[in-house]
């Protein structure tokens, strides 16, 4: 995978991931999408980001320290999102609201980590500058 395609993938993944919070907010408000099933959401590979992280992203970026943090944070997000839907189904609105806040926090961290991965790609691709010789005069 080229650096440019990885950068493009990261931008698309940010957009894809950011769709989760409105879905979860609607679920919290009582509009649970039938596709939002806890047993599906719990699997971090069930999202575009998770599938990418476990395949192309790992191949392209698995060597970067930020990658492992992102993988762990995405797993946590999916666990909390599944927990949120379960709490909504049980009618525990107070705990569901707390869990929603945990999802929001994890989601913001995921976006920041994705942006950091993109910056790492740009930094690592920048050609090293040769020191210039002092001017003789």
Buried (B, 14 or more C-beta within 10 A) or exposed (E): EEEEEBBEBBEEBBEBBEEBBEBBEEBBEEEBEEEBBBEEBBEBBBBBBBBBBBEBBBEBBEEBEBBEBBBEBBBBBBBBBBBBBBBBEEEEEEBBEEBBEBBBBBBEBBBBBBBBBBEBBEEEEEEEEEEEEEEEE
